């Protein structure tokens, strides 16, 4: 049964990754068709061809290795250019930019739509129940305990943890707050004076905020959504995730955040997908949308061989009035590819070491 379960999980993971690849490459494919560029091949996977069909001049192929994929455009390869009007290089820069960027755009749209579904079905919202207090914190000194539920602050009703935190942090002057709490079947009023608390954010940076020293509990309620709220929450989530990820990349690039402790490779992604499959369809959808966002974000980095690198080359072409020579682009891309392979091997080494160490726990 364990073997069958592992095989099933593996097939689900391959299916999920295949969906993301198809979404990304479909962006390039559709944009190319819109711009009048001939698409010679749409391939899912790499390596030996398993099967395929040809429709309207495009060969659709499924290859042996199910990780990755590509769209082959007419005239994309310098050695195959004939100067025909339906070739990629024959199109104006704005059309080529649209074609290159559309893969990431489709990943963004796909993730956004999935998050709308997730938020509409129901959002897990942490309640205002206290999961614990910091030693010597204002909350502990005032008598707050684990299991207490804060129902009001200065007479303002709070139901969810984010409401509670927002209200407390709005008290910049540290004035005493009147808390109404539920403890069992009793209602109790307590006064707590917030203070500046220093901690670490997700980037391991020291941050300060106004608080009373409480931790949220694991108690959540499912908040059913409506279409307008689901769209709003999905948009906010996509925006916040994008900004946070790019900030993290910048901190990694500048050395402000160590790579080995904060970056995961393909092994970590597969591990996270396997866990999501066990937790059910909503978790799978969440991972699907999250990885789609990550594909978009990383593909737009101005790094040669990525879509962002191609956009960078187009920008240079616009400034110079002519493109870089195929030889120059090839050298830059080969160096970038070698660096990327070494980077993935580097993070995969730490992923593997972490997985092995966890097996003994």
Phi, psi and omega per residue, in radians:
X1 nan -0.658 3.132
X2 -1.104 -0.702 -3.140
X3 -1.145 -0.773 3.116
X4 -1.086 -0.699 3.111
X5 -1.105 -0.714 3.127
X6 -1.149 -0.711 3.116
X7 -1.114 -0.775 3.132
X8 -1.064 -0.797 3.126
X9 -1.075 -0.731 3.125
X10 -1.077 -0.727 3.120
X11 -1.143 -0.683 3.099
X12 -1.098 -0.742 3.141
X13 -1.099 -0.785 3.106
X14 -1.069 -0.718 3.121
X15 -1.083 -0.775 -3.132
X16 -1.103 -0.833 -3.142
X17 -1.112 -0.629 3.116
X18 -1.120 -0.705 3.100
X19 -1.028 -0.802 -3.108
X20 -1.120 -0.686 3.114
X21 -1.146 -0.776 3.131
X22 -1.071 -0.730 3.115
X23 -1.046 -0.854 -3.094
X24 -1.097 -0.882 -3.095
X25 -1.207 -0.496 3.071
X26 -1.107 -0.580 3.078
X27 -1.047 -0.856 3.100
X28 -1.093 -0.737 -3.075
X29 -1.088 -0.902 -3.097
X30 -1.144 -0.730 3.129
X31 -1.095 -0.688 3.117
X32 -1.110 -0.762 3.115
X33 -1.094 -0.743 3.130
X34 -1.060 -0.659 -3.092
X35 -1.530 0.053 3.087
X36 1.377 0.418 3.103
X37 -1.672 2.308 3.141
X38 -1.283 2.257 3.106
X39 -1.753 2.018 -3.080
X40 -1.454 -0.622 -3.083
X41 -2.619 2.449 3.006
X42 -2.137 1.891 -3.021
X43 -2.028 2.383 3.012
X44 -1.886 2.033 -3.108
X45 1.575 3.090 3.139
X46 -2.255 3.058 3.103
X47 1.527 -2.645 -3.064
X48 -1.154 2.385 3.113
X49 -1.219 2.299 3.085
X50 -1.634 -0.906 3.092
X51 -2.846 2.926 3.134
X52 -3.090 2.929 3.090
X53 -2.395 2.818 3.102
X54 -2.082 2.195 3.128
X55 -2.361 2.217 3.082
X56 0.895 0.738 3.062
X57 1.457 -0.018 3.139
X58 -1.964 2.287 3.103
X59 -1.621 2.110 3.109
X60 -1.769 2.088 -2.963
X61 -2.238 2.466 2.959
X62 -1.979 2.141 -3.095
X63 -1.798 2.994 -2.991
X64 -1.131 -0.815 -3.079
X65 -1.526 1.970 -2.958
X66 -1.420 0.238 -3.124
X67 -1.896 1.962 -3.128
X68 1.855 -3.110 -3.135
X69 3.027 3.020 -3.130
X70 -2.821 2.798 3.003
X71 -2.060 2.189 3.136
X72 -1.733 2.034 -3.108
X73 -1.722 2.554 3.110
X74 -1.067 2.291 3.093
X75 1.366 0.077 3.130
X76 -1.228 -0.655 3.087
X77 -1.443 2.133 -3.104
X78 -0.963 -0.576 -3.099
X79 -1.285 -0.239 -3.078
X80 -1.922 0.089 -3.099
X81 -1.278 2.368 3.108
X82 -2.095 -0.021 3.131
X83 1.383 0.282 3.139
X84 -1.327 2.680 -3.017
X85 -1.218 -0.335 3.140
X86 -1.648 0.262 3.085
X87 -1.560 2.647 -3.105
X88 -0.994 -0.822 -3.048
X89 -1.255 -0.261 3.139
X90 -1.423 -0.199 -3.097
X91 -1.514 2.685 3.104
X92 -1.109 2.829 -3.075
X93 -1.003 -0.712 -3.099
X94 -1.076 -0.628 3.117
X95 -1.228 -0.738 3.123
X96 -1.147 -0.670 3.079
X97 -1.049 -0.789 -3.134
X98 -1.069 -0.742 -3.133
X99 -1.128 -0.803 -3.103
X100 -1.155 -0.729 -3.070
X101 -1.342 -0.320 -3.007
X102 -1.189 -0.429 3.068
X103 -1.068 -0.862 3.114
X104 -1.170 -0.664 3.126
X105 -1.046 -0.757 3.120
X106 -1.129 -0.661 3.081
X107 -1.100 -0.682 3.099
X108 -1.131 -0.820 -3.133
X109 -1.081 -0.769 3.142
X110 -1.049 -0.834 3.131
X111 -1.095 -0.753 -3.137
X112 -1.036 -0.783 -3.134
X113 -1.137 -0.691 3.116
X114 -1.144 -0.735 3.130
X115 -1.129 -0.578 3.053
X116 -1.050 -0.798 3.121
X117 -1.060 -0.803 -3.117
X118 -1.058 -0.839 -3.104
X119 -1.224 -0.480 3.109
X120 -1.294 -0.716 3.131
X121 -1.086 -0.691 3.129
X122 2.687 2.337 -3.112
X123 -1.853 2.206 3.047
X124 -1.184 2.072 -3.124
X125 -2.032 2.078 3.059
X126 -1.073 2.366 3.128
X127 -1.385 3.138 -3.138
X128 -1.537 0.357 3.081
X129 -1.322 2.433 -3.115
X130 -1.497 2.251 3.126
X131 -1.629 -0.182 3.137
X132 2.881 2.910 3.116
X133 -2.222 2.581 3.094
X134 -1.321 2.493 3.129
X135 -1.072 2.226 3.121
X136 1.345 0.131 -3.126
X137 -1.363 2.830 3.076
X138 -0.959 -0.653 -3.131
X139 -1.110 -0.808 -3.134
X140 -1.146 -0.741 -3.132
X141 -1.139 -0.505 -3.140
X142 -1.423 -0.199 3.096
X143 1.808 0.150 3.091
X144 -1.239 2.524 -3.087
X145 -2.255 2.826 3.011
X146 -1.074 2.320 -3.129
X147 1.729 -0.289 3.050
X148 -1.165 2.545 3.070
X149 -2.041 2.095 3.107
X150 -1.409 2.096 -3.088
X151 -1.821 -0.335 3.140
X152 -2.747 2.582 3.056
X153 -2.230 2.050 -3.071
X154 0.911 0.687 3.088
X155 1.470 -0.123 -3.139
X156 -1.595 2.137 -3.097
X157 -1.160 2.359 3.025
X158 -2.236 2.412 3.130
X159 -2.054 -0.555 -3.010
X160 -2.081 2.756 -3.043
X161 -1.085 -0.696 -3.119
X162 -1.148 -0.599 3.064
X163 -1.121 -0.745 -3.121
X164 -1.075 -0.875 -3.111
X165 -1.100 -0.765 -3.133
X166 -1.063 -0.717 -3.127
X167 -1.181 -0.744 -3.131
X168 -1.163 -0.756 -3.089
X169 -1.253 -0.268 3.080
X170 -1.275 -0.257 -3.123
X171 -1.490 1.281 -3.063
X172 -1.149 -0.471 -3.067
X173 -1.487 -0.084 3.126
X174 1.233 0.459 3.121
X175 -1.258 2.569 -3.138
X176 -1.003 2.396 3.106
X177 -1.856 2.454 3.082
X178 -1.659 1.952 -3.108
X179 -1.796 2.360 2.983
X180 -1.840 2.148 -3.095
X181 -2.193 2.697 3.011
X182 -1.832 2.205 3.085
X183 -2.238 1.744 -3.018
X184 1.198 -2.146 3.122
X185 -1.799 0.278 -3.117
X186 -1.929 2.584 3.005
X187 -1.847 2.233 -3.071
X188 -2.226 2.456 3.057
X189 -1.863 2.261 3.126
X190 -2.331 2.574 3.055
X191 -1.824 2.265 -3.126
X192 -2.306 2.300 3.102
X193 -1.750 1.948 3.134
X194 -1.089 2.766 3.052
X195 -2.486 2.936 3.122
X196 -1.322 2.161 -3.117
X197 -1.986 2.363 3.128
X198 -1.839 2.303 3.129
X199 -2.617 -2.949 3.105
X200 -1.982 2.482 3.059
X201 -1.558 -2.992 -3.090
X202 -1.138 -0.324 3.132
X203 -1.657 0.221 -3.130
X204 1.104 0.416 3.073
X205 -1.653 2.575 3.093
X206 -1.298 2.263 3.107
X207 -2.308 2.684 3.115
X208 -2.106 2.487 3.080
X209 -2.670 2.826 3.104
X210 -1.456 2.236 -3.124
X211 -2.776 3.136 3.119
X212 -2.093 0.044 3.054
X213 1.429 0.835 3.102
X214 -2.124 2.684 3.084
X215 -2.021 2.549 -3.132
X216 -1.330 2.673 3.103
X217 -1.514 3.075 3.103
X218 -1.515 0.023 -3.113
X219 -1.293 2.122 3.128
X220 -2.264 2.767 3.003
X221 -2.149 2.621 3.112
X222 -1.562 2.005 -3.115
X223 -1.643 1.896 3.140
X224 -1.138 2.424 -3.074
X225 -1.770 2.958 2.952
X226 -2.117 2.828 -3.036
X227 -0.928 -0.813 -3.101
X228 -1.115 -0.772 -3.137
X229 -1.164 -0.677 3.139
X230 -1.097 -0.747 3.114
X231 -1.107 -0.770 -3.138
X232 -1.097 -0.816 -3.137
X233 -1.138 -0.683 3.131
X234 -1.114 -0.768 3.133
X235 -1.094 -0.777 3.129
X236 -1.105 -0.717 -3.115
X237 -1.143 -0.781 3.135
X238 -1.082 -0.761 3.140
X239 -1.114 -0.856 -3.116
X240 -1.095 -0.749 -3.135
X241 -1.093 -0.729 -3.136
X242 -1.113 -0.873 -3.127
X243 -1.080 -0.773 -3.126
X244 -1.113 -0.719 -3.130
X245 -1.162 -0.786 3.126
X246 -1.131 -0.611 3.076
X247 -1.124 -0.745 3.102
X248 -1.081 -0.726 3.114
X249 -1.085 -0.730 3.122
X250 -1.096 -0.758 3.137
X251 -1.145 -0.624 3.074
X252 -1.168 -0.769 -3.103
X253 -1.144 -0.568 -3.116
X254 -1.583 -0.019 3.118
X255 1.418 0.110 -3.132
X256 -1.308 -0.266 3.139
X257 -2.389 2.212 -3.086
X258 -1.137 2.409 -3.079
X259 -1.196 -0.843 -2.973
X260 -1.136 -0.399 -3.124
X261 -1.639 -0.201 -2.984
X262 -2.257 0.036 -3.116
X263 -2.179 2.376 3.076
X264 -2.115 2.657 3.140
X265 -1.885 -2.749 -3.124
X266 -0.984 -0.612 -3.126
X267 -1.106 -0.761 3.129
X268 -1.130 -0.698 3.137
X269 -1.083 -0.794 3.119
X270 -1.096 -0.707 3.125
X271 -1.089 -0.754 3.138
X272 -1.167 -0.671 3.099
X273 -1.127 -0.705 3.126
X274 -1.068 -0.718 3.103
X275 -1.153 -0.699 -3.129
X276 -1.092 -0.681 3.126
X277 -1.051 -0.674 -3.135
X278 -1.197 -0.550 -3.058
X279 -1.462 -0.195 3.061
X280 2.018 3.071 -3.004
X281 -1.080 -0.650 -3.129
X282 -1.145 -0.699 3.095
X283 -1.131 -0.679 3.104
X284 -1.122 -0.779 3.104
X285 -1.063 -0.718 3.138
X286 -1.101 -0.757 3.108
X287 -1.165 -0.682 3.120
X288 -1.036 -0.819 3.141
X289 -1.173 -0.710 -3.118
X290 -1.133 -0.779 3.130
X291 -1.178 -0.613 3.075
X292 -1.068 -0.735 3.074
X293 -1.091 -0.780 -3.135
X294 -1.085 -0.690 3.085
X295 -1.043 -0.769 3.131
X296 -1.127 -0.834 -3.081
X297 -1.074 -0.834 -3.093
X298 -1.285 -0.575 3.114
X299 -1.181 -0.421 -3.138
X300 -1.535 -0.053 3.060
X301 -1.112 2.414 -3.113
X302 -1.307 1.073 -3.089
X303 -2.104 2.179 -3.119
X304 -0.898 2.538 -3.049
X305 1.445 -0.354 3.000
X306 -1.531 2.880 3.107
X307 -1.017 -0.670 3.108
X308 -1.088 -0.561 3.076
X309 -1.174 -0.703 3.078
X310 -1.115 -0.675 3.093
X311 -1.124 -0.665 3.082
X312 -1.061 -0.773 3.104
X313 -1.076 -0.672 3.102
X314 -1.136 -0.666 3.091
X315 -1.109 -0.722 3.097
X316 -1.115 -0.714 3.104
X317 -1.068 -0.712 3.130
X318 -1.108 -0.725 -3.115
X319 -1.263 -0.686 -3.083
X320 -1.444 -0.396 -3.064
X321 1.517 -0.045 3.091
X322 -2.722 2.666 -3.105
X323 -1.314 2.809 2.965
X324 -1.111 2.644 -3.134
X325 -1.121 2.600 3.099
X326 -0.951 -0.606 3.134
X327 -1.121 -0.807 -3.139
X328 -1.091 -0.809 3.125
X329 -1.065 -0.698 -3.134
X330 -1.117 -0.745 3.130
X331 -1.111 -0.818 -3.133
X332 -1.064 -0.743 -3.116
X333 -1.207 -0.631 3.110
X334 -1.160 -0.715 3.092
X335 -1.110 -0.762 3.141
X336 -1.114 -0.699 3.128
X337 -1.101 -0.753 3.119
X338 -1.079 -0.736 3.123
X339 -1.107 -0.752 -3.104
X340 -1.136 -0.699 3.110
X341 -1.098 -0.776 3.122
X342 -1.108 -0.669 3.141
X343 -1.131 -0.766 3.132
X344 -1.146 -0.667 3.078
X345 -1.120 -0.665 3.140
X346 -1.093 -0.905 -3.107
X347 -1.247 -0.536 3.115
X348 -1.181 -0.560 3.086
X349 -1.058 -0.813 -3.138
X350 -1.232 -0.593 3.058
X351 -1.077 -0.798 -3.129
X352 -1.112 -0.762 3.126
X353 -1.073 -0.671 3.140
X354 -1.185 -0.749 3.131
X355 -1.084 -0.767 -3.140
X356 -1.109 -0.740 3.139
X357 -1.148 -0.568 3.135
X358 -1.274 -0.418 3.141
X359 -1.137 -0.482 -3.116
X360 -1.495 -0.003 -3.097
X361 -1.684 nan nan
